Amino acid sequence: MSRDDTRTLVETVLEAPMEASSAERLRACTQGNVLYLRHLLEDEYASGRLTQSSGVWLWPGPSGLSPTLLGLVEASIGRQSASVCEVLDVLSTCEPLDLAVLRTVVDPAALDAAEASRLVVVETDSRAPTVVSGPRVAAAAAHATALAGRDGDALLEASRAYEVFGDLVAAADAAAHAAANFRRAGRRGPALTACAVARRLADACEGASTPPRCGPIWSRFR
């Protein structure tokens, strides 16, 4: 639902007006999803966080997810394809992430599907477009047992490199650098993740005048 439709429905159900910023927080949190809105209102009213003052409803914003809401979010994620879940998996550890870098790390079609389902949001108000989890997914991040965790250091490093240097070769080298540092520190899991990111970025650099220097590092983890 639109912002106005959301507020109209809430005020009709609650039989009283809602303070403007509270209504805006509800819309931002639910993104117009009626089922999510219904359960959120029920839970927040039961917890005493949705209150009425001088005939006007007030809501300070989400404090966490109830088991009911968590179940809804996890069910929504569970219906997605493995490639869409991979998009959410990556963002769960290192958002916001540069859009161009994310498209080299995950299946671009899966990213488009995640955006169409409003599971992720592409923000264009900065110099370079970035991607963040959608409100429902972000709210569940702390509890999202449907998502497998990953070390996001390498992806963040690659994103920063892309932002600074503007090319995938630099990003691939940065991720490979992170892999080497993790390996020296004995952090095998993060090193493997960083190396896999470097390899994907390197594959995306086909035809680049200066090939990335991550080949020797990748060979150490085969």
Secondary structure per residue as TSV (DSSP state, phi and psi in degrees):
chain	resnum	aa	ss	phi	psi
A	1	M	-	360.0	156.5
A	2	S	-	-73.9	172.4
A	3	R	H	-59.2	-46.4
A	4	D	H	-67.2	-40.6
A	5	D	H	-64.2	-39.3
A	6	T	H	-61.8	-47.0
A	7	R	H	-66.0	-40.3
A	8	T	H	-61.6	-44.0
A	9	L	H	-63.9	-44.0
A	10	V	H	-61.6	-46.2
A	11	E	H	-68.8	-30.4
A	12	T	H	-68.7	-44.3
A	13	V	H	-67.5	-42.0
A	14	L	H	-82.8	-9.7
A	15	E	T	57.9	36.6
A	16	A	S	-168.2	157.2
A	17	P	-	-68.8	156.3
A	18	M	B	-115.1	138.6
A	19	E	-	-57.3	140.6
A	20	A	H	-57.3	-48.4
A	21	S	H	-68.0	-32.1
A	22	S	H	-65.6	-42.7
A	23	A	H	-63.9	-37.3
A	24	E	H	-66.6	-38.8
A	25	R	H	-64.7	-39.6
A	26	L	H	-62.1	-44.7
A	27	R	H	-64.4	-42.9
A	28	A	H	-65.2	-36.2
A	29	C	H	-74.2	-38.5
A	30	T	H	-98.7	-16.1
A	31	Q	T	53.6	31.3
A	32	G	T	80.3	7.3
A	33	N	-	-77.4	116.7
A	34	V	H	-66.7	-43.2
A	35	L	H	-63.9	-44.3
A	36	Y	H	-63.3	-41.5
A	37	L	H	-61.2	-44.2
A	38	R	H	-59.7	-50.2
A	39	H	H	-67.6	-35.7
A	40	L	H	-63.5	-45.2
A	41	L	H	-62.0	-44.1
A	42	E	H	-60.9	-46.0
A	43	D	H	-66.9	-43.4
A	44	E	H	-70.2	-33.3
A	45	Y	H	-68.2	-44.1
A	46	A	H	-63.5	-32.8
A	47	S	H	-82.3	-9.3
A	48	G	T	84.8	7.1
A	49	R	-	-85.2	-23.9
A	50	L	S	-93.3	109.1
A	51	T	E	-126.1	165.0
A	52	Q	E	-120.6	133.4
A	53	S	E	-135.3	122.5
A	54	S	T	53.0	38.0
A	55	G	T	81.7	3.5
A	56	V	E	-116.4	135.1
A	57	W	E	-81.5	137.5
A	58	L	E	-125.5	140.8
A	59	W	-	-141.7	121.9
A	60	P	-	-76.9	-14.6
A	61	G	-	119.8	169.6
A	62	P	-	-70.6	143.3
A	63	S	-	-112.9	-2.4
A	64	G	-	151.1	-177.4
A	65	L	-	-111.6	135.9
A	66	S	-	-75.1	164.4
A	67	P	H	-56.3	-34.9
A	68	T	H	-65.6	-48.1
A	69	L	H	-67.3	-39.6
A	70	L	H	-60.5	-41.5
A	71	G	H	-61.6	-39.3
A	72	L	H	-63.1	-45.0
A	73	V	H	-65.7	-45.5
A	74	E	H	-65.5	-35.1
A	75	A	H	-65.1	-39.3
A	76	S	H	-63.6	-43.2
A	77	I	H	-67.1	-40.3
A	78	G	H	-63.3	-22.1
A	79	R	T	-83.0	-8.0
A	80	Q	S	-82.5	160.4
A	81	S	-	-71.5	164.3
A	82	A	H	-61.0	-36.2
A	83	S	H	-69.8	-35.7
A	84	V	H	-68.4	-41.3
A	85	C	H	-62.0	-31.2
A	86	E	H	-65.3	-38.3
A	87	V	H	-59.6	-46.8
A	88	L	H	-66.2	-36.1
A	89	D	H	-60.4	-48.3
A	90	V	H	-62.3	-47.3
A	91	L	H	-67.2	-26.8
A	92	S	H	-64.4	-19.0
A	93	T	H	-109.9	-15.9
A	94	C	H	-153.7	53.0
A	95	E	-	-99.1	154.6
A	96	P	S	-73.6	154.3
A	97	L	E	-127.3	138.9
A	98	D	E	-54.9	131.0
A	99	L	H	-59.2	-43.9
A	100	A	H	-64.2	-39.4
A	101	V	H	-68.3	-44.7
A	102	L	H	-59.6	-36.4
A	103	R	H	-66.9	-21.7
A	104	T	H	-87.8	-17.8
A	105	V	H	-92.4	-33.9
A	106	V	S	-120.0	170.4
A	107	D	-	-67.8	118.3
A	108	P	H	-55.5	-35.8
A	109	A	H	-65.5	-36.2
A	110	A	H	-67.8	-37.9
A	111	L	H	-62.8	-43.4
A	112	D	H	-62.6	-39.9
A	113	A	H	-66.2	-40.0
A	114	A	H	-64.3	-38.6
A	115	E	H	-68.8	-40.9
A	116	A	H	-63.0	-32.8
A	117	S	T	-85.6	1.7
A	118	R	T	62.5	26.4
A	119	L	S	-82.0	-23.3
A	120	V	E	-132.6	161.0
A	121	V	E	-129.1	129.9
A	122	V	E	-93.5	117.0
A	123	E	E	-97.4	129.1
A	124	T	-	-117.1	13.7
A	125	D	S	-86.2	-3.2
A	126	S	S	-102.0	-180.0
A	127	R	S	-61.0	-40.1
A	128	A	S	-121.6	136.7
A	129	P	-	-57.5	137.8
A	130	T	E	-126.5	162.2
A	131	V	E	-121.1	135.9
A	132	V	E	-131.5	161.8
A	133	S	E	-66.4	146.6
A	134	G	-	-65.4	161.2
A	135	P	H	-53.5	-42.9
A	136	R	H	-67.4	-41.5
A	137	V	H	-68.5	-41.5
A	138	A	H	-62.2	-39.0
A	139	A	H	-65.9	-29.0
A	140	A	H	-92.3	-1.1
A	141	A	T	-56.8	-37.9
A	142	A	T	-69.7	-21.0
A	143	H	T	-115.4	2.2
A	144	A	-	-72.7	82.8
A	145	T	T	-68.7	-15.4
A	146	A	T	-76.5	-10.7
A	147	L	S	-106.6	135.5
A	148	A	-	-89.2	135.1
A	149	G	-	-76.5	151.2
A	150	R	-	-138.8	154.3
A	151	D	-	-77.2	122.4
A	152	G	-	-95.3	1.2
A	153	D	H	-55.9	-45.3
A	154	A	H	-66.0	-39.6
A	155	L	H	-66.5	-39.8
A	156	L	H	-62.4	-42.9
A	157	E	H	-61.6	-42.6
A	158	A	H	-65.1	-41.2
A	159	S	H	-61.5	-44.0
A	160	R	H	-63.6	-41.5
A	161	A	H	-62.2	-42.6
A	162	Y	H	-63.3	-41.3
A	163	E	H	-64.7	-40.0
A	164	V	H	-77.0	-47.4
A	165	F	H	-97.0	-18.2
A	166	G	-	72.2	18.7
A	167	D	S	-145.2	153.4
A	168	L	H	-72.8	-24.9
A	169	V	H	-61.2	-46.9
A	170	A	H	-63.4	-39.0
A	171	A	H	-66.3	-41.3
A	172	A	H	-63.7	-42.5
A	173	D	H	-63.1	-39.3
A	174	A	H	-65.3	-42.2
A	175	A	H	-65.5	-39.1
A	176	A	H	-65.0	-38.8
A	177	H	H	-60.3	-44.7
A	178	A	H	-62.4	-39.4
A	179	A	H	-60.5	-43.4
A	180	A	H	-64.0	-40.6
A	181	N	H	-65.6	-43.2
A	182	F	H	-62.6	-39.7
A	183	R	H	-64.6	-43.4
A	184	R	H	-63.8	-31.2
A	185	A	T	-83.8	-0.4
A	186	G	T	78.8	15.2
A	187	R	-	-96.1	80.3
A	188	R	H	-63.7	-43.7
A	189	G	H	-58.0	-55.2
A	190	P	H	-60.1	-34.1
A	191	A	H	-63.9	-42.6
A	192	L	H	-63.7	-42.0
A	193	T	H	-62.5	-46.6
A	194	A	H	-62.0	-40.4
A	195	C	H	-67.3	-39.4
A	196	A	H	-63.5	-39.4
A	197	V	H	-63.5	-44.5
A	198	A	H	-59.6	-41.9
A	199	R	H	-64.3	-43.1
A	200	R	H	-64.0	-42.4
A	201	L	H	-64.8	-39.0
A	202	A	H	-63.2	-41.3
A	203	D	H	-60.8	-33.5
A	204	A	T	-75.1	-11.6
A	205	C	T	-91.6	10.6
A	206	E	T	-53.9	128.2
A	207	G	T	92.2	-2.7
A	208	A	-	-67.2	143.6
A	209	S	S	-65.3	-31.8
A	210	T	S	-117.8	104.8
A	211	P	-	-67.4	147.7
A	212	P	-	-66.3	156.6
A	213	R	S	-100.3	31.2
A	214	C	-	-96.0	-4.4
A	215	G	H	-55.1	-52.6
A	216	P	H	-59.7	-36.4
A	217	I	H	-69.4	-41.7
A	218	W	H	-60.2	-40.0
A	219	S	H	-62.7	-25.2
A	220	R	T	-71.0	-18.4
A	221	F	T	-107.6	5.7
A	222	R	-	-69.4	360.0
